[in-house]
């Protein structure tokens, strides 16, 4: 989520983490489901509001 909050693209996140873009997509989908978000932006906002990541 921090990478998304910083505006990184999926491929940039994948490269930084040493994983595939598909894995990043799956992890984001899982995080969205866990926090009840419909979009990546919503998930980031929820994470920030709950202090799971710093803004």
NORPE-V568239 format. One record per backbone hydrogen bond with DSSP energy under -1.0 kcal/mol. NH is the residue of the N-H (numbers start at 1). CO is the residue of the C=O. If there is no record, write none. Layout:
NH/CO
NH/CO
//
This chain:
5/1
6/2
7/4
8/3
13/9
14/10
15/11
16/12
17/13
18/14
19/14
24/20
25/21
26/22
27/23
28/24
29/25
30/26
31/27
32/28
33/29
34/30
35/31
37/32
43/39
44/40
45/41
46/42
47/43
48/44
49/45
50/46
51/48
52/47
53/47
//
